[in-house]
Amino acid sequence: MPAQLTPVERDSEGELPLVTRTLLIVAPAVLAAAALRSRSSRGTSSSRTGTSGSSPFSG
């Protein structure tokens, strides 16, 4: 006998789920921080890391 799935009741108050709210708040902040970091370290990136790559993961 196959398992029967019951539908999950959703709040119809128009409230966003926690994950969606968190992403809407965090994603723009991360993008802004990355943009400001790349703009502020544009002149000193090659002397600090020793490489000419501009990867955000290069540290």
PDB file of N, H, CA, C and O in Angstrom:
ATOM      1  N   MET A   1       0.852  -1.190   0.000  1.00  0.00           N
ATOM      2  CA  MET A   1       0.000   0.000   0.000  1.00  0.00           C
ATOM      3  C   MET A   1       0.887   1.238   0.000  1.00  0.00           C
ATOM      4  O   MET A   1       1.693   1.401   0.915  1.00  0.00           O
ATOM      5  N   PRO A   2       0.767   2.118  -0.995  1.00  0.00           N
ATOM      6  CA  PRO A   2       1.629   3.307  -1.051  1.00  0.00           C
ATOM      7  C   PRO A   2       1.281   4.315   0.042  1.00  0.00           C
ATOM      8  O   PRO A   2       0.133   4.441   0.468  1.00  0.00           O
ATOM      9  N   ALA A   3       2.316   5.025   0.475  1.00  0.00           N
ATOM     10  H   ALA A   3       3.249   4.923   0.129  1.00  0.00           H
ATOM     11  CA  ALA A   3       2.107   6.047   1.503  1.00  0.00           C
ATOM     12  C   ALA A   3       1.305   7.198   0.917  1.00  0.00           C
ATOM     13  O   ALA A   3       1.496   7.591  -0.233  1.00  0.00           O
ATOM     14  N   GLN A   4       0.413   7.722   1.725  1.00  0.00           N
ATOM     15  H   GLN A   4       0.257   7.403   2.660  1.00  0.00           H
ATOM     16  CA  GLN A   4      -0.420   8.823   1.262  1.00  0.00           C
ATOM     17  C   GLN A   4       0.143  10.136   1.790  1.00  0.00           C
ATOM     18  O   GLN A   4       0.370  10.293   2.989  1.00  0.00           O
ATOM     19  N   LEU A   5       0.361  11.062   0.889  1.00  0.00           N
ATOM     20  H   LEU A   5       0.176  10.934  -0.086  1.00  0.00           H
ATOM     21  CA  LEU A   5       0.909  12.359   1.265  1.00  0.00           C
ATOM     22  C   LEU A   5      -0.224  13.318   1.580  1.00  0.00           C
ATOM     23  O   LEU A   5      -1.202  13.414   0.838  1.00  0.00           O
ATOM     24  N   THR A   6      -0.081  14.011   2.670  1.00  0.00           N
ATOM     25  H   THR A   6       0.713  13.932   3.272  1.00  0.00           H
ATOM     26  CA  THR A   6      -1.087  15.019   3.018  1.00  0.00           C
ATOM     27  C   THR A   6      -0.532  16.388   2.659  1.00  0.00           C
ATOM     28  O   THR A   6       0.640  16.660   2.918  1.00  0.00           O
ATOM     29  N   PRO A   7      -1.336  17.246   2.076  1.00  0.00           N
ATOM     30  CA  PRO A   7      -0.845  18.573   1.703  1.00  0.00           C
ATOM     31  C   PRO A   7      -0.503  19.417   2.926  1.00  0.00           C
ATOM     32  O   PRO A   7      -1.165  19.357   3.962  1.00  0.00           O
ATOM     33  N   VAL A   8       0.556  20.206   2.765  1.00  0.00           N
ATOM     34  H   VAL A   8       1.094  20.255   1.924  1.00  0.00           H
ATOM     35  CA  VAL A   8       0.985  21.090   3.851  1.00  0.00           C
ATOM     36  C   VAL A   8       0.140  22.351   3.799  1.00  0.00           C
ATOM     37  O   VAL A   8      -0.004  22.979   2.750  1.00  0.00           O
ATOM     38  N   GLU A   9      -0.409  22.706   4.934  1.00  0.00           N
ATOM     39  H   GLU A   9      -0.292  22.196   5.786  1.00  0.00           H
ATOM     40  CA  GLU A   9      -1.220  23.923   4.983  1.00  0.00           C
ATOM     41  C   GLU A   9      -0.308  25.138   5.037  1.00  0.00           C
ATOM     42  O   GLU A   9       0.630  25.199   5.831  1.00  0.00           O
ATOM     43  N   ARG A  10      -0.601  26.091   4.185  1.00  0.00           N
ATOM     44  H   ARG A  10      -1.363  26.041   3.540  1.00  0.00           H
ATOM     45  CA  ARG A  10       0.206  27.303   4.147  1.00  0.00           C
ATOM     46  C   ARG A  10      -0.588  28.447   4.743  1.00  0.00           C
ATOM     47  O   ARG A  10      -1.812  28.503   4.627  1.00  0.00           O
ATOM     48  N   ASP A  11       0.125  29.355   5.379  1.00  0.00           N
ATOM     49  H   ASP A  11       1.119  29.310   5.473  1.00  0.00           H
ATOM     50  CA  ASP A  11      -0.530  30.547   5.913  1.00  0.00           C
ATOM     51  C   ASP A  11      -0.957  31.432   4.756  1.00  0.00           C
ATOM     52  O   ASP A  11      -0.156  31.750   3.877  1.00  0.00           O
ATOM     53  N   SER A  12      -2.195  31.820   4.759  1.00  0.00           N
ATOM     54  H   SER A  12      -2.846  31.562   5.473  1.00  0.00           H
ATOM     55  CA  SER A  12      -2.695  32.659   3.672  1.00  0.00           C
ATOM     56  C   SER A  12      -2.674  34.137   4.052  1.00  0.00           C
ATOM     57  O   SER A  12      -3.432  34.937   3.504  1.00  0.00           O
ATOM     58  N   GLU A  13      -1.806  34.492   4.989  1.00  0.00           N
ATOM     59  H   GLU A  13      -1.190  33.842   5.435  1.00  0.00           H
ATOM     60  CA  GLU A  13      -1.710  35.885   5.431  1.00  0.00           C
ATOM     61  C   GLU A  13      -0.775  36.701   4.555  1.00  0.00           C
ATOM     62  O   GLU A  13      -0.603  37.898   4.789  1.00  0.00           O
ATOM     63  N   GLY A  14      -0.170  36.082   3.554  1.00  0.00           N
ATOM     64  H   GLY A  14      -0.310  35.110   3.364  1.00  0.00           H
ATOM     65  CA  GLY A  14       0.742  36.791   2.674  1.00  0.00           C
ATOM     66  C   GLY A  14       2.139  36.915   3.233  1.00  0.00           C
ATOM     67  O   GLY A  14       2.953  37.657   2.683  1.00  0.00           O
ATOM     68  N   GLU A  15       2.440  36.221   4.294  1.00  0.00           N
ATOM     69  H   GLU A  15       1.779  35.618   4.741  1.00  0.00           H
ATOM     70  CA  GLU A  15       3.759  36.306   4.910  1.00  0.00           C
ATOM     71  C   GLU A  15       4.729  35.385   4.175  1.00  0.00           C
ATOM     72  O   GLU A  15       4.400  34.239   3.868  1.00  0.00           O
ATOM     73  N   LEU A  16       5.921  35.896   3.898  1.00  0.00           N
ATOM     74  H   LEU A  16       6.188  36.827   4.147  1.00  0.00           H
ATOM     75  CA  LEU A  16       6.931  35.113   3.197  1.00  0.00           C
ATOM     76  C   LEU A  16       7.573  34.110   4.142  1.00  0.00           C
ATOM     77  O   LEU A  16       7.689  34.372   5.339  1.00  0.00           O
ATOM     78  N   PRO A  17       7.988  32.973   3.620  1.00  0.00           N
ATOM     79  CA  PRO A  17       8.707  32.003   4.461  1.00  0.00           C
ATOM     80  C   PRO A  17      10.023  32.586   4.967  1.00  0.00           C
ATOM     81  O   PRO A  17      10.547  33.551   4.411  1.00  0.00           O
ATOM     82  N   LEU A  18      10.536  31.993   6.015  1.00  0.00           N
ATOM     83  H   LEU A  18      10.111  31.209   6.468  1.00  0.00           H
ATOM     84  CA  LEU A  18      11.754  32.491   6.644  1.00  0.00           C
ATOM     85  C   LEU A  18      12.938  32.484   5.686  1.00  0.00           C
ATOM     86  O   LEU A  18      13.721  33.434   5.667  1.00  0.00           O
ATOM     87  N   VAL A  19      13.079  31.435   4.898  1.00  0.00           N
ATOM     88  H   VAL A  19      12.443  30.664   4.914  1.00  0.00           H
ATOM     89  CA  VAL A  19      14.210  31.339   3.970  1.00  0.00           C
ATOM     90  C   VAL A  19      14.134  32.448   2.925  1.00  0.00           C
ATOM     91  O   VAL A  19      15.151  33.057   2.591  1.00  0.00           O
ATOM     92  N   THR A  20      12.940  32.710   2.411  1.00  0.00           N
ATOM     93  H   THR A  20      12.115  32.216   2.683  1.00  0.00           H
ATOM     94  CA  THR A  20      12.782  33.760   1.401  1.00  0.00           C
ATOM     95  C   THR A  20      13.084  35.129   1.988  1.00  0.00           C
ATOM     96  O   THR A  20      13.766  35.942   1.365  1.00  0.00           O
ATOM     97  N   ARG A  21      12.580  35.379   3.179  1.00  0.00           N
ATOM     98  H   ARG A  21      12.026  34.719   3.686  1.00  0.00           H
ATOM     99  CA  ARG A  21      12.872  36.665   3.822  1.00  0.00           C
ATOM    100  C   ARG A  21      14.358  36.836   4.086  1.00  0.00           C
ATOM    101  O   ARG A  21      14.909  37.920   3.894  1.00  0.00           O
ATOM    102  N   THR A  22      15.007  35.760   4.527  1.00  0.00           N
ATOM    103  H   THR A  22      14.559  34.880   4.682  1.00  0.00           H
ATOM    104  CA  THR A  22      16.439  35.830   4.805  1.00  0.00           C
ATOM    105  C   THR A  22      17.231  36.117   3.535  1.00  0.00           C
ATOM    106  O   THR A  22      18.149  36.937   3.545  1.00  0.00           O
ATOM    107  N   LEU A  23      16.880  35.444   2.443  1.00  0.00           N
ATOM    108  H   LEU A  23      16.134  34.778   2.435  1.00  0.00           H
ATOM    109  CA  LEU A  23      17.583  35.681   1.183  1.00  0.00           C
ATOM    110  C   LEU A  23      17.355  37.095   0.666  1.00  0.00           C
ATOM    111  O   LEU A  23      18.271  37.710   0.120  1.00  0.00           O
ATOM    112  N   LEU A  24      16.140  37.617   0.831  1.00  0.00           N
ATOM    113  H   LEU A  24      15.396  37.118   1.274  1.00  0.00           H
ATOM    114  CA  LEU A  24      15.862  38.973   0.365  1.00  0.00           C
ATOM    115  C   LEU A  24      16.657  40.019   1.149  1.00  0.00           C
ATOM    116  O   LEU A  24      16.958  41.095   0.633  1.00  0.00           O
ATOM    117  N   ILE A  25      16.988  39.698   2.380  1.00  0.00           N
ATOM    118  H   ILE A  25      16.744  38.823   2.799  1.00  0.00           H
ATOM    119  CA  ILE A  25      17.762  40.648   3.193  1.00  0.00           C
ATOM    120  C   ILE A  25      19.258  40.465   2.991  1.00  0.00           C
ATOM    121  O   ILE A  25      19.996  41.446   2.894  1.00  0.00           O
ATOM    122  N   VAL A  26      19.711  39.216   2.925  1.00  0.00           N
ATOM    123  H   VAL A  26      19.112  38.420   3.003  1.00  0.00           H
ATOM    124  CA  VAL A  26      21.150  38.935   2.896  1.00  0.00           C
ATOM    125  C   VAL A  26      21.757  39.132   1.510  1.00  0.00           C
ATOM    126  O   VAL A  26      22.863  39.659   1.391  1.00  0.00           O
ATOM    127  N   ALA A  27      21.049  38.714   0.459  1.00  0.00           N
ATOM    128  H   ALA A  27      20.150  38.286   0.555  1.00  0.00           H
ATOM    129  CA  ALA A  27      21.623  38.757  -0.889  1.00  0.00           C
ATOM    130  C   ALA A  27      22.035  40.167  -1.316  1.00  0.00           C
ATOM    131  O   ALA A  27      23.162  40.331  -1.784  1.00  0.00           O
ATOM    132  N   PRO A  28      21.190  41.193  -1.182  1.00  0.00           N
ATOM    133  CA  PRO A  28      21.644  42.536  -1.569  1.00  0.00           C
ATOM    134  C   PRO A  28      22.813  43.036  -0.719  1.00  0.00           C
ATOM    135  O   PRO A  28      23.681  43.754  -1.214  1.00  0.00           O
ATOM    136  N   ALA A  29      22.832  42.656   0.555  1.00  0.00           N
ATOM    137  H   ALA A  29      22.127  42.073   0.957  1.00  0.00           H
ATOM    138  CA  ALA A  29      23.930  43.091   1.419  1.00  0.00           C
ATOM    139  C   ALA A  29      25.250  42.456   0.979  1.00  0.00           C
ATOM    140  O   ALA A  29      26.286  43.121   0.964  1.00  0.00           O
ATOM    141  N   VAL A  30      25.212  41.184   0.625  1.00  0.00           N
ATOM    142  H   VAL A  30      24.370  40.644   0.637  1.00  0.00           H
ATOM    143  CA  VAL A  30      26.426  40.500   0.165  1.00  0.00           C
ATOM    144  C   VAL A  30      26.910  41.092  -1.155  1.00  0.00           C
ATOM    145  O   VAL A  30      28.106  41.314  -1.340  1.00  0.00           O
ATOM    146  N   LEU A  31      25.980  41.347  -2.067  1.00  0.00           N
ATOM    147  H   LEU A  31      25.008  41.167  -1.917  1.00  0.00           H
ATOM    148  CA  LEU A  31      26.369  41.945  -3.354  1.00  0.00           C
ATOM    149  C   LEU A  31      26.941  43.346  -3.164  1.00  0.00           C
ATOM    150  O   LEU A  31      27.918  43.709  -3.819  1.00  0.00           O
ATOM    151  N   ALA A  32      26.351  44.123  -2.288  1.00  0.00           N
ATOM    152  H   ALA A  32      25.557  43.828  -1.756  1.00  0.00           H
ATOM    153  CA  ALA A  32      26.863  45.468  -2.036  1.00  0.00           C
ATOM    154  C   ALA A  32      28.250  45.414  -1.400  1.00  0.00           C
ATOM    155  O   ALA A  32      29.134  46.191  -1.763  1.00  0.00           O
ATOM    156  N   ALA A  33      28.436  44.508  -0.463  1.00  0.00           N
ATOM    157  H   ALA A  33      27.719  43.877  -0.168  1.00  0.00           H
ATOM    158  CA  ALA A  33      29.752  44.377   0.175  1.00  0.00           C
ATOM    159  C   ALA A  33      30.807  43.947  -0.832  1.00  0.00           C
ATOM    160  O   ALA A  33      31.935  44.438  -0.796  1.00  0.00           O
ATOM    161  N   ALA A  34      30.453  43.034  -1.731  1.00  0.00           N
ATOM    162  H   ALA A  34      29.537  42.634  -1.760  1.00  0.00           H
ATOM    163  CA  ALA A  34      31.403  42.593  -2.744  1.00  0.00           C
ATOM    164  C   ALA A  34      31.739  43.729  -3.701  1.00  0.00           C
ATOM    165  O   ALA A  34      32.894  43.883  -4.099  1.00  0.00           O
ATOM    166  N   ALA A  35      30.746  44.518  -4.069  1.00  0.00           N
ATOM    167  H   ALA A  35      29.809  44.392  -3.745  1.00  0.00           H
ATOM    168  CA  ALA A  35      30.993  45.642  -4.974  1.00  0.00           C
ATOM    169  C   ALA A  35      31.874  46.696  -4.307  1.00  0.00           C
ATOM    170  O   ALA A  35      32.793  47.223  -4.933  1.00  0.00           O
ATOM    171  N   LEU A  36      31.600  46.999  -3.057  1.00  0.00           N
ATOM    172  H   LEU A  36      30.854  46.570  -2.549  1.00  0.00           H
ATOM    173  CA  LEU A  36      32.413  47.994  -2.355  1.00  0.00           C
ATOM    174  C   LEU A  36      33.832  47.475  -2.121  1.00  0.00           C
ATOM    175  O   LEU A  36      34.794  48.240  -2.195  1.00  0.00           O
ATOM    176  N   ARG A  37      33.960  46.193  -1.844  1.00  0.00           N
ATOM    177  H   ARG A  37      33.178  45.572  -1.784  1.00  0.00           H
ATOM    178  CA  ARG A  37      35.286  45.626  -1.612  1.00  0.00           C
ATOM    179  C   ARG A  37      36.119  45.657  -2.882  1.00  0.00           C
ATOM    180  O   ARG A  37      37.305  45.983  -2.840  1.00  0.00           O
ATOM    181  N   SER A  38      35.508  45.319  -4.011  1.00  0.00           N
ATOM    182  H   SER A  38      34.545  45.053  -4.045  1.00  0.00           H
ATOM    183  CA  SER A  38      36.268  45.312  -5.253  1.00  0.00           C
ATOM    184  C   SER A  38      36.621  46.736  -5.681  1.00  0.00           C
ATOM    185  O   SER A  38      37.676  46.966  -6.271  1.00  0.00           O
ATOM    186  N   ARG A  39      35.732  47.695  -5.382  1.00  0.00           N
ATOM    187  H   ARG A  39      34.875  47.508  -4.903  1.00  0.00           H
ATOM    188  CA  ARG A  39      36.022  49.072  -5.763  1.00  0.00           C
ATOM    189  C   ARG A  39      37.121  49.670  -4.881  1.00  0.00           C
ATOM    190  O   ARG A  39      37.966  50.422  -5.365  1.00  0.00           O
ATOM    191  N   SER A  40      37.108  49.335  -3.583  1.00  0.00           N
ATOM    192  H   SER A  40      36.421  48.724  -3.190  1.00  0.00           H
ATOM    193  CA  SER A  40      38.097  49.915  -2.680  1.00  0.00           C
ATOM    194  C   SER A  40      39.465  49.265  -2.832  1.00  0.00           C
ATOM    195  O   SER A  40      40.479  49.908  -2.558  1.00  0.00           O
ATOM    196  N   SER A  41      39.521  48.002  -3.265  1.00  0.00           N
ATOM    197  H   SER A  41      38.698  47.480  -3.488  1.00  0.00           H
ATOM    198  CA  SER A  41      40.808  47.316  -3.377  1.00  0.00           C
ATOM    199  C   SER A  41      41.279  47.225  -4.823  1.00  0.00           C
ATOM    200  O   SER A  41      42.135  46.401  -5.142  1.00  0.00           O
ATOM    201  N   ARG A  42      40.732  48.058  -5.695  1.00  0.00           N
ATOM    202  H   ARG A  42      40.036  48.728  -5.435  1.00  0.00           H
ATOM    203  CA  ARG A  42      41.098  47.977  -7.117  1.00  0.00           C
ATOM    204  C   ARG A  42      42.569  48.329  -7.333  1.00  0.00           C
ATOM    205  O   ARG A  42      43.242  47.675  -8.130  1.00  0.00           O
ATOM    206  N   GLY A  43      43.077  49.339  -6.646  1.00  0.00           N
ATOM    207  H   GLY A  43      42.530  49.871  -5.999  1.00  0.00           H
ATOM    208  CA  GLY A  43      44.457  49.758  -6.853  1.00  0.00           C
ATOM    209  C   GLY A  43      45.465  48.926  -6.095  1.00  0.00           C
ATOM    210  O   GLY A  43      46.640  48.907  -6.462  1.00  0.00           O
ATOM    211  N   THR A  44      45.043  48.237  -5.045  1.00  0.00           N
ATOM    212  H   THR A  44      44.088  48.252  -4.747  1.00  0.00           H
ATOM    213  CA  THR A  44      45.997  47.513  -4.212  1.00  0.00           C
ATOM    214  C   THR A  44      45.850  46.006  -4.305  1.00  0.00           C
ATOM    215  O   THR A  44      46.499  45.284  -3.548  1.00  0.00           O
ATOM    216  N   SER A  45      45.012  45.502  -5.218  1.00  0.00           N
ATOM    217  H   SER A  45      44.484  46.088  -5.833  1.00  0.00           H
ATOM    218  CA  SER A  45      44.779  44.057  -5.265  1.00  0.00           C
ATOM    219  C   SER A  45      46.011  43.290  -5.725  1.00  0.00           C
ATOM    220  O   SER A  45      46.284  42.210  -5.201  1.00  0.00           O
ATOM    221  N   SER A  46      46.764  43.816  -6.692  1.00  0.00           N
ATOM    222  H   SER A  46      46.542  44.693  -7.118  1.00  0.00           H
ATOM    223  CA  SER A  46      47.919  43.083  -7.197  1.00  0.00           C
ATOM    224  C   SER A  46      49.072  43.097  -6.198  1.00  0.00           C
ATOM    225  O   SER A  46      49.813  42.117  -6.116  1.00  0.00           O
ATOM    226  N   SER A  47      49.246  44.170  -5.440  1.00  0.00           N
ATOM    227  H   SER A  47      48.644  44.966  -5.506  1.00  0.00           H
ATOM    228  CA  SER A  47      50.346  44.219  -4.495  1.00  0.00           C
ATOM    229  C   SER A  47      50.041  43.429  -3.223  1.00  0.00           C
ATOM    230  O   SER A  47      50.956  42.956  -2.549  1.00  0.00           O
ATOM    231  N   ARG A  48      48.774  43.287  -2.902  1.00  0.00           N
ATOM    232  H   ARG A  48      48.030  43.670  -3.450  1.00  0.00           H
ATOM    233  CA  ARG A  48      48.423  42.584  -1.675  1.00  0.00           C
ATOM    234  C   ARG A  48      48.484  41.072  -1.847  1.00  0.00           C
ATOM    235  O   ARG A  48      49.028  40.374  -0.991  1.00  0.00           O
ATOM    236  N   THR A  49      47.931  40.557  -2.949  1.00  0.00           N
ATOM    237  H   THR A  49      47.489  41.124  -3.644  1.00  0.00           H
ATOM    238  CA  THR A  49      47.862  39.113  -3.130  1.00  0.00           C
ATOM    239  C   THR A  49      49.005  38.583  -3.997  1.00  0.00           C
ATOM    240  O   THR A  49      49.343  37.402  -3.919  1.00  0.00           O
ATOM    241  N   GLY A  50      49.593  39.434  -4.812  1.00  0.00           N
ATOM    242  H   GLY A  50      49.319  40.394  -4.876  1.00  0.00           H
ATOM    243  CA  GLY A  50      50.665  38.993  -5.674  1.00  0.00           C
ATOM    244  C   GLY A  50      50.192  38.402  -6.981  1.00  0.00           C
ATOM    245  O   GLY A  50      51.011  37.972  -7.793  1.00  0.00           O
ATOM    246  N   THR A  51      48.886  38.370  -7.206  1.00  0.00           N
ATOM    247  H   THR A  51      48.221  38.719  -6.546  1.00  0.00           H
ATOM    248  CA  THR A  51      48.344  37.855  -8.464  1.00  0.00           C
ATOM    249  C   THR A  51      47.509  38.936  -9.109  1.00  0.00           C
ATOM    250  O   THR A  51      47.052  39.865  -8.444  1.00  0.00           O
ATOM    251  N   SER A  52      47.311  38.809 -10.409  1.00  0.00           N
ATOM    252  H   SER A  52      47.682  38.054 -10.949  1.00  0.00           H
ATOM    253  CA  SER A  52      46.533  39.810 -11.110  1.00  0.00           C
ATOM    254  C   SER A  52      45.069  39.430 -11.221  1.00  0.00           C
ATOM    255  O   SER A  52      44.276  40.217 -11.738  1.00  0.00           O
ATOM    256  N   GLY A  53      44.678  38.236 -10.747  1.00  0.00           N
ATOM    257  H   GLY A  53      45.322  37.597 -10.327  1.00  0.00           H
ATOM    258  CA  GLY A  53      43.290  37.799 -10.805  1.00  0.00           C
ATOM    259  C   GLY A  53      42.428  38.581  -9.837  1.00  0.00           C
ATOM    260  O   GLY A  53      42.892  39.000  -8.777  1.00  0.00           O
ATOM    261  N   SER A  54      41.172  38.776 -10.203  1.00  0.00           N
ATOM    262  H   SER A  54      40.795  38.435 -11.065  1.00  0.00           H
ATOM    263  CA  SER A  54      40.278  39.532  -9.335  1.00  0.00           C
ATOM    264  C   SER A  54      39.151  38.639  -8.825  1.00  0.00           C
ATOM    265  O   SER A  54      38.001  39.072  -8.752  1.00  0.00           O
ATOM    266  N   SER A  55      39.473  37.401  -8.474  1.00  0.00           N
ATOM    267  H   SER A  55      40.407  37.050  -8.533  1.00  0.00           H
ATOM    268  CA  SER A  55      38.461  36.487  -7.966  1.00  0.00           C
ATOM    269  C   SER A  55      38.102  36.874  -6.537  1.00  0.00           C
ATOM    270  O   SER A  55      38.989  37.177  -5.738  1.00  0.00           O
ATOM    271  N   PRO A  56      36.811  36.868  -6.203  1.00  0.00           N
ATOM    272  CA  PRO A  56      36.430  37.207  -4.822  1.00  0.00           C
ATOM    273  C   PRO A  56      36.853  36.126  -3.833  1.00  0.00           C
ATOM    274  O   PRO A  56      36.826  36.359  -2.625  1.00  0.00           O
ATOM    275  N   PHE A  57      37.248  34.938  -4.324  1.00  0.00           N
ATOM    276  H   PHE A  57      37.270  34.749  -5.306  1.00  0.00           H
ATOM    277  CA  PHE A  57      37.644  33.868  -3.434  1.00  0.00           C
ATOM    278  C   PHE A  57      39.145  33.816  -3.221  1.00  0.00           C
ATOM    279  O   PHE A  57      39.631  32.923  -2.527  1.00  0.00           O
ATOM    280  N   SER A  58      39.896  34.750  -3.798  1.00  0.00           N
ATOM    281  H   SER A  58      39.502  35.476  -4.361  1.00  0.00           H
ATOM    282  CA  SER A  58      41.341  34.710  -3.681  1.00  0.00           C
ATOM    283  C   SER A  58      41.816  35.179  -2.303  1.00  0.00           C
ATOM    284  O   SER A  58      42.954  34.915  -1.917  1.00  0.00           O
ATOM    285  N   GLY A  59      40.941  35.877  -1.557  1.00  0.00           N
ATOM    286  H   GLY A  59      40.016  36.092  -1.871  1.00  0.00           H
ATOM    287  CA  GLY A  59      41.281  36.238  -0.194  1.00  0.00           C
ATOM    288  C   GLY A  59      42.065  37.496  -0.160  1.00  0.00           C
ATOM    289  O   GLY A  59      42.443  37.958   0.916  1.00  0.00           O
TER     290      GLY A  59
END
